[in-house]
Amino acid sequence: MPSKGEGEVIVEMRPVGSVVRVAAVDVATGTEVVVMGPASASPQSLEQVAIAKLRRKLAMDRGS
């Protein structure tokens, strides 16, 4: 979930065999990142990893 001051993020999870593909998209910019994790991992932890990766990508794109 986005914290205060951060934009809206769409998260999609799709099982692919023994792993889960998690895509996180920043609504404002359309920037998307994808992470893969074990199907045994909790959905919350996979979502947190994907959102963290998205935040890092957005910060790098801004030059921060």
Phi, psi and omega in degrees: 000140178292143176267177184306132178087357179256154183281177181286141180232135174258131180241131178236132178240130179226123176290137177226091184066236182269007179235169176239130176268124181240120177251136176237129183236128173280120186296320184294322185252342184079007179290133182234140172232157180228136171233156177238139179215166180294144179296340180281347180287153180288144178302325180295319180291321177295320178297317179299318179296315181296317180292322177298318178296320178297314179300318179296317179299316180296321179294319179294322179294329178279349181085018180273000000 
